[in-house]
Amino acid sequence: MSVTVRVALRVRPFNEKEKKDNLITFIPEQPQQIRVNHENRQSFTFDYVYPPAISQADVYSSCIQPLFDQFTKGYNATILAYGQTGSGKTYSMGTSDINNCDSKDQGIVPRFTKNLFHWITNQQTNIKYQVKVSFLELYHEDIIDLLSTNPASCVNIREDVFGNISWSGVHEQLVHNVADLLNCLHLGSRSRTTASTDMNSNSSRSHAIFTVTLIQQLPESVINSKFHFVDLAGSERLKKTNAKGDRAREGISINSGLLALGNVISALGDEKKKSKRSHVPYRNSKLTRLLQDSLGGNSQTLMLACVSPSDSNANETTSTLKYANRAKNITNRVIINQQLSEVDTMKVEITRLRQELKINDAFMKEVHLELDDLRAKNTALSNLEIVAQKQIKIPAQKRSTESDEDNDDDDDDGATLIGSNSLSQDLKSCRSTSTKRKSSKKKPIGSFSLDKHKQRIRKETLFIKQMKANNEASSDPLLFTKMLSLFQSSIKEQKALVQQLEPIKSDEINIKISPPLKTNNKPSLMKQPNTFNMPQKTEEMHRLTLVVEENKSVPQLKQIAAQVKKAISLLTDNPSSMVQQLKPILNKISNICNTRATRSITTTTTKSSEIVVNDKPTRLLVNKRANIADSHRDIQRIIAFENIKSNTVCTEMLKALKQKKLTLIREQKDLLKERKSILKEFYQDDYTEQQQKQQYMDERIDVITIQVDFISEKIKLLQPSIPSNKVEKNLIEILKPLKEQDLRSLLFMIIQHDLISSNIKSQLYDLKSATLEKYQQGMIQLRRVHGDAASLNNQVLIDLLKSPIKCLSNGLILINTVKP
Ligand SMILES: Nc1ncnc2c1ncn2[C@@H]1O[C@H](COP(=O)(O)OP(=O)(O)OP(=O)(O)O)[C@@H](O)[C@H]1O
């Protein structure tokens, strides 16, 4: 159900300091309208307009009673008292001095209390009722639980994936009757921060939220509704209140909270902004975060705008009227807060779990595919190592002979073909030869894994496309980039593998080797091998140019072997090490192979290419046809994919990878969930791309703000009693040992200059220039906070900075210090 925020305007009587110059004119024939006798004599219309003479009872019965009725039906409700300091908010709410108050002067909360218990006593007996109360104060940006007996209690604001706001850590007091409830109100009000200013002798210096929760236990369900009574601190002009020192700081903090509230009201209520569906900046202050459900969420809300009647407060009154006028346009979506019976809840849970299972199955399929792929690669690597070792051991001359024997159909004029320094070319040549000669007997090499690889490439490419499409609004760009590069490198590797395994096209295998180049009168190194000369179309045939470099196959294979050994030893020493750690090594191997591949063959654009031997020909005798046969055999072994089962190192590696993948999947899932809920809330069909970007940025800021909240809650403040030099030392101690890699996620360091003593500043500058410039993301913000919440547990901070890097990535570290 959609309901708009209702607005009631209450004009208090003149006080003794004010001249009787009326600012507001009431229009008898239009009881909901007023006119301001100021500048352009603007008129305003509200749901309720209360002149100074209105009684507390009338206010309650006209605008609160309807809310009370909704509340008892299970809807959440909020009354928001807003107005200039001294305009009558606390008086109207009745949250102060309840014990010494005439019953006719009793405000909204005491009346509500009586109403509630009276209502409960008249209800059916088969319903069980419970009433709980809580009382929070927001002083500066600290949430104080006024009813909690635990001084270390900490209130958190949480938002679930559906955007529902809840407060955790709040003490909720069970109350059984009117006296109990009013006693809680009295206790809390006594602890509330008030002070005398020129505008109000008993001015509230904080925002207060008194909440009554009604739990109705029906036979098959539970209805749980909340009524928030919000007494906001008054907006004030420092000049008028004559506030100095702490009072002035309070005033600034109050005004900035109210400004944030104004921005939320404006985003929700301003017709222009509403139509553009601009982002609602709830997270800009704790006040707006606490009231998120009341403004634009699940609550029936009434704004009680309180103003002074005096012309001397014309500016403040006009500003309140405009504020209230905007609030009128806010629409909330309200539902009865009914929880299902246990059986129904279980049913919903089962459906959810089934869906989750489906998603998990799909992911597991992905994981298995990746595992298969890794197994293949791993076996290939092991075999490459064997090849390498073998080639190192076998004397060149011997291998050359063996090779000649193997290739008994070759011409034998003493020259060899495989001086080629490309392993992949070796493999291709070998495969093509083999395929041509033995195709009737043997399966084409790699055929059974080829399709799988191709399929995998297609899948991963598609996945990357999807990821890229979502890149704009990805809520964790770092993770996104990581995953993207992981998949991209995987595709690259797969492609290389497919390339190696794929049968060579006919004109590629029709290689005719041109006569050897003459060098230094040494014997010719090239021959016309039948092996590579299968279809004898000599004249039209394209000739490939083999660039035979210095005999590099042995050193290169050695290099590969060394890299493989390195990779394996890394795994043996630390079996849980992630594949990510092996990536550089694997890449290096593939680089060596690729370099060799590109160097080895140069297909010239001219019709008849020449074989160019650009190396010292004498050495080319070394790795000859032996390589063809060896490579052929090795390739067969490579594609056997068997070693994996007995290879513990590989199993460990795969296990670790599996774990890593699952973690990533989980993280990604969470991110998607978060993103979905944000999208659900803010994005509609007609948003422009730019708005979307803007929204995304705002949301990132919101996320960071939450992290800050989270971290700042963990970090206690420095004791004011700690001498200043100790404070400095501690801060430096914290920051100095940080390694660059620990802080890779930090972008820059904002230091609020005015808040940090020069000694710390200069040391931090040193740090900054030395290391901090390199950091990529995030911020360290040093901020000063007052109050007795101060007790910095440095160890917490150090631990936080040192170990769980996750906390830092994309985040802020808020180090609060007190004024020395
Ligand atoms: N409608 C009213 N009838 C009689 N007295 C009123 C009325 N409204 C306010 N007052 C008196 O005006 C004074 C200031 O009111 P109150 O403390 O409620 O202001 P406030 O808006 O809560 O101020 P602040 O924001 O500074 O806390 C109080 O002495 C209160 O009794």
The ligand as a MOL file (V3000), in Angstrom:
LIG
                    3D

  0  0  0     0  0            999 V3000
M  V30 BEGIN CTAB
M  V30 COUNTS 31 33 0 0 0
M  V30 BEGIN ATOM
M  V30 1 N 2.1560 24.9410 22.0990 0
M  V30 2 C 2.7780 25.3920 23.1880 0
M  V30 3 N 2.0840 25.8310 24.2210 0
M  V30 4 C 2.7010 26.2900 25.3160 0
M  V30 5 N 4.0290 26.3490 25.4510 0
M  V30 6 C 4.7970 25.9180 24.4610 0
M  V30 7 C 4.2120 25.4320 23.2910 0
M  V30 8 N 5.1930 25.0760 22.4660 0
M  V30 9 C 6.3490 25.3490 23.1220 0
M  V30 10 N 6.1190 25.8300 24.2870 0
M  V30 11 C 7.1340 26.2560 25.2450 0
M  V30 12 O 8.2330 26.8000 24.5300 0
M  V30 13 C 9.4710 26.4100 25.0800 0
M  V30 14 C 10.3530 25.7420 24.0550 0
M  V30 15 O 9.7060 24.5840 23.6500 0
M  V30 16 P 10.4520 23.2080 23.3730 0
M  V30 17 O 11.4930 22.9430 24.4120 0
M  V30 18 O 9.4190 22.1980 23.1750 0
M  V30 19 O 11.1650 23.6080 22.0340 0
M  V30 20 P 12.0080 22.6740 21.0850 0
M  V30 21 O 11.5080 22.9220 19.7580 0
M  V30 22 O 11.9750 21.2940 21.5910 0
M  V30 23 O 13.4510 23.3150 21.2280 0
M  V30 24 P 14.8810 22.6260 21.0270 0
M  V30 25 O 14.9490 22.2310 19.6350 0
M  V30 26 O 15.8510 23.6950 21.3590 0
M  V30 27 O 14.9190 21.4930 21.9720 0
M  V30 28 C 9.1420 25.4890 26.2490 0
M  V30 29 O 9.2210 26.2060 27.4440 0
M  V30 30 C 7.7120 25.0610 25.9940 0
M  V30 31 O 7.0150 24.7910 27.1850 0
M  V30 END ATOM
M  V30 BEGIN BOND
M  V30 1 1 1 2
M  V30 2 1 2 3
M  V30 3 2 2 7
M  V30 4 2 3 4
M  V30 5 1 4 5
M  V30 6 2 5 6
M  V30 7 1 6 7
M  V30 8 1 6 10
M  V30 9 1 7 8
M  V30 10 2 8 9
M  V30 11 1 9 10
M  V30 12 1 10 11
M  V30 13 1 11 12
M  V30 14 1 11 30
M  V30 15 1 12 13
M  V30 16 1 13 14
M  V30 17 1 13 28
M  V30 18 1 14 15
M  V30 19 1 15 16
M  V30 20 2 16 17
M  V30 21 1 16 18
M  V30 22 1 16 19
M  V30 23 1 19 20
M  V30 24 2 20 21
M  V30 25 1 20 22
M  V30 26 1 20 23
M  V30 27 1 23 24
M  V30 28 2 24 25
M  V30 29 1 24 26
M  V30 30 1 24 27
M  V30 31 1 28 29
M  V30 32 1 28 30
M  V30 33 1 30 31
M  V30 END BOND
M  V30 END CTAB
M  END
